[in-house]
């Protein structure tokens, strides 16, 4: 990449609605994440580190170590 532009992907997301036809939403995804807002020629992507490899690796390790309600209260 090193400063080079990369082409965004267009993904067709299907939204199932009970009792109605499916809705289709075209989502533009860049290397920084999906486009969540547009202002004229500008587009803003949302990057969430939890979706990256290892993003949630150490976040909840401590949760499995709690054994009693008393210990859990200290969370």
N, C-alpha and C positions, 0 to 999 in steps of 0.2 A: 504494500500500500504506500507507505512512505510519501505522503502528500498527494498521491494520485486519487482521482475521483473513482468511486465504485458505483455501479448502477444499483438503484433500489429495486427491491422485488415487490411485485404486486401479488397479494395472496387473497384468494376468494374465501372468506369466512362464511360458513353457513350457520344461521341462527334458527333453531327449531322452535316453533311457536305452536302450542297445543291448539288444535282445532283450526289452524290457519296454515296457509302455504309457507314454506320456508322463506326466510329473508336472506338475501345475499349481501354481504358487505365487503367491499374491496378495501383492503388494508395495505398501505404502502409501508414497507419495512426497509430501513436503512441499516448500515452496520452499527449505528448507534441505538437502534430500536425502532419501534413503529412511530409513524408521524401521528401526533395527537392534536396538533393545532396548525392552522395555516393563516397567514396574514399577507395577502397579496402574493408577492413572489417568494416570500419566506415561508419555510416549514420548520416546525419544531418537533424533534424526536424525543421520546422518553427512554432513557437508559436506566435499567434497574439491575444493579449488581447481583441480585439474587438469582437472576436467570443465567449468569455466567458460570462456567465450570468452577466449582468450589465455592460459589457465592454463599451458600448456606451451610457449608461444611462444619463450621465450628459454632454456629449460632445456638444450637439447642443441645449441645453435649451435656450440659449441667442438668437438664430436665430429667434425663433418665437416671440420675444419681439420687433423686429424692425418693425416700422409702416410706415416710409416714406423713400424715396430715400436718403434724407439728413442723416437720422439716419443710413441707411444701409452703407453709405460711410465710417462710422467710424469703420466698422468691421475690 
